């Protein structure tokens, strides 16, 4: 079987041009949708999509221009035949941006009624994705939480991930001018208190006239950004710095704290895909007479080890009986032909159980297979050296949520809610379980006593025999037994 090392696919110039044409069509369609939209939520989503389309189109055009410039100056060379480290899947999830409201705004519920909508753009190279749109961000929220999991594919080592935070202010006050109908109502009310000629013109305005003077489509402003690299990859949520974009021309009123939390995970393809696979002969020594014999097994190089099975079909359902570690400390060497007579033989020496080094002897079926396995093992070691700690453990990546979640002010939890608080122990729970005596005298808890059918049967039994005492016992049929 051929070597299946995954280096990732690099887009050609023609594919980049097709993507540019696609984004141009998407941008034109989104612009028409934005112009025709009347619902505020549709306009917000369309404006966000338009901004993302423009960002992707600019990224594709910049990459294509860079390639043509390098080709013109002779700086573009072919990497065919070079041994390159594998690429990886990179995922960003659990994004939380804490807010820093004034204590009078958040705790005392004073101040104005500012509301915002917020979303993020995530960029690695020419791959650009947008998060869900968080609506109605106001002083009652302690942080902005995104439930998206953005997954990037074919990302090389040494990547830089740029996170950009965009914001749009909905209105100054929820009680004033929250819709064009309220605007017209205020104009009609004010028209009687000013001059007659001006009042006639104001009172004669229609809804379409008011809307035509407004800005078509909401405008998003980038209020902060952050830069993440390979060194920031980890299996847990970490805190990173957030650079604010406050300027005199465009000051941001959303009170950001200057930090954000997220989980940046990566899966190098050498951990999740086969670097090399095929049949190998493995040397085994008999414990009784110390005789040497060779066993032909199906071997797969993946996830820091060579897993061995009796046949290829066992790979899908059976745990490998033998697993040979291939880590950073492993050594690959040729076998001495004067000691081992079998051709196409090589050694894999690895540390097991701490400092104990064990040597495995393997043999390929022919010269081509020997070269394939030799290149695959060298590639596996190179991937671990380049990706460093990222290759130590296989990080879990959530499936990418392509379907956008409708997130409003309701969030599952916030940083404020997740902060542990000291709860007084004086308060006791006032709820008590109703215990019923079973036939053997044991005390058990039953929720079936409160079902509508059980309550009806109880009432019927009490009406039929008012003088007879009723003993409550558990019954498989009705839960009631009359004595």
MORANOR-V919280 format. One record per residue. PSI is psi as a letter, one per 20 degrees, with the letter a starting at -180 (NA if undefined). NEAR is the number of other ideal C-beta (glycine too) atoms within 10 Angstrom. Layout:
psi | near
PSI | NEAR
PSI | NEAR
This chain:
psi | near
q | 13
q | 8
p | 16
k | 15
p | 20
o | 16
i | 15
q | 14
p | 10
p | 10
p | 17
r | 10
h | 12
g | 8
h | 12
g | 17
h | 14
h | 13
h | 19
g | 18
h | 12
g | 14
h | 21
g | 12
g | 11
h | 17
g | 18
g | 12
h | 14
h | 20
g | 17
h | 11
h | 15
h | 19
h | 11
i | 10
q | 17
h | 8
p | 9
g | 14
h | 13
h | 13
h | 18
g | 21
h | 21
h | 22
h | 23
g | 22
h | 19
g | 20
g | 20
h | 20
g | 22
h | 15
g | 16
g | 23
g | 19
h | 14
g | 19
g | 22
h | 16
g | 11
g | 17
h | 17
h | 10
g | 12
g | 16
h | 12
g | 11
h | 12
h | 11
h | 9
j | 8
k | 7
i | 10
o | 12
q | 8
p | 6
j | 9
p | 5
i | 5
q | 7
o | 11
q | 15
q | 19
r | 25
a | 24
r | 29
p | 20
p | 26
q | 21
p | 24
r | 19
l | 18
p | 22
p | 20
o | 27
q | 21
q | 22
m | 12
q | 17
q | 12
h | 8
h | 11
g | 17
g | 19
g | 10
i | 10
l | 9
r | 11
a | 13
a | 14
l | 14
p | 19
q | 19
q | 21
p | 22
q | 22
r | 25
q | 26
p | 22
p | 21
p | 18
o | 20
c | 16
i | 16
p | 18
p | 23
q | 17
q | 21
a | 25
r | 19
o | 24
o | 23
r | 20
l | 15
o | 22
a | 18
i | 21
i | 11
p | 19
i | 19
r | 20
o | 24
p | 19
p | 24
j | 15
q | 22
o | 18
p | 24
p | 21
q | 22
q | 14
l | 19
p | 21
r | 17
q | 17
k | 11
r | 18
p | 11
p | 23
p | 14
p | 23
p | 19
p | 27
q | 23
q | 21
p | 20
p | 17
g | 18
r | 15
g | 14
p | 11
h | 14
i | 10
p | 11
l | 13
i | 16
r | 10
h | 14
h | 10
h | 12
g | 17
h | 18
g | 12
h | 12
g | 14
h | 14
h | 10
i | 13
h | 18
i | 10
j | 7
a | 10
q | 10
g | 9
g | 8
h | 11
h | 16
g | 10
g | 11
g | 16
h | 14
i | 10
p | 16
r | 9
g | 11
h | 8
h | 10
g | 14
h | 13
h | 10
i | 7
r | 9
p | 6
o | 12
p | 15
q | 16
p | 10
p | 21
p | 15
o | 14
i | 23
r | 22
r | 17
q | 19
p | 12
q | 20
a | 11
h | 21
i | 11
i | 14
p | 23
r | 14
j | 15
r | 8
p | 13
r | 15
p | 11
r | 14
q | 10
o | 19
p | 10
q | 14
k | 17
p | 11
r | 9
h | 5
h | 4
m | 10
q | 10
p | 18
i | 12
o | 21
n | 14
q | 21
h | 14
j | 12
r | 13
r | 23
q | 16
r | 24
o | 19
o | 23
q | 23
q | 24
n | 22
q | 25
i | 22
i | 29
h | 24
i | 14
q | 14
p | 20
h | 25
q | 24
q | 22
a | 19
p | 14
q | 25
p | 19
p | 18
p | 18
q | 14
p | 10
p | 9
h | 7
g | 5
j | 6
k | 7
q | 9
p | 11
q | 10
p | 15
p | 12
p | 13
q | 21
p | 19
q | 24
p | 20
o | 25
q | 19
l | 19
k | 21
r | 18
o | 29
p | 20
p | 21
r | 19
h | 13
r | 11
h | 15
h | 10
i | 15
h | 16
h | 7
i | 7
q | 11
p | 8
p | 18
h | 11
p | 15
p | 13
o | 20
p | 16
n | 24
a | 15
h | 12
i | 13
q | 21
p | 12
p | 16
q | 10
q | 10
q | 18
o | 9
h | 10
h | 6
g | 8
o | 15
i | 8
p | 14
r | 13
l | 19
q | 20
r | 19
q | 16
o | 19
p | 15
q | 20
p | 15
q | 11
l | 7
d | 6
i | 7
p | 8
p | 13
q | 12
p | 11
q | 19
p | 20
q | 23
p | 20
r | 22
h | 14
r | 10
h | 10
g | 10
h | 17
g | 19
h | 13
g | 18
h | 26
g | 16
h | 15
g | 22
g | 20
h | 12
g | 21
g | 26
h | 18
g | 15
g | 24
h | 24
g | 10
g | 18
i | 23
c | 13
i | 11
h | 24
i | 23
g | 14
q | 11
o | 14
q | 19
p | 9
p | 18
q | 13
q | 8
p | 16
n | 15
h | 6
p | 7
p | 12
q | 12
n | 10
p | 20
c | 11
i | 12
p | 7
q | 17
g | 8
r | 10
r | 16
h | 15
g | 12
h | 11
i | 9
p | 8
q | 5
q | 5
o | 5
p | 7
q | 5
i | 6
h | 5
p | 7
q | 5
p | 5
i | 5
q | 4
q | 6
p | 10
o | 9
p | 11
q | 16
p | 13
r | 12
h | 9
j | 5
i | 6
q | 10
p | 9
r | 10
p | 9
p | 16
i | 9
i | 12
h | 15
j | 9
q | 12
h | 7
g | 10
g | 17
h | 12
g | 11
h | 16
g | 16
h | 10
g | 12
h | 16
h | 13
h | 8
g | 9
m | 11
h | 8
h | 4
p | 11
q | 7
p | 14
p | 10
o | 13
q | 14
p | 16
q | 13
h | 5
f | 7
i | 14
j | 19
p | 18
p | 14
p | 12
NA | 7
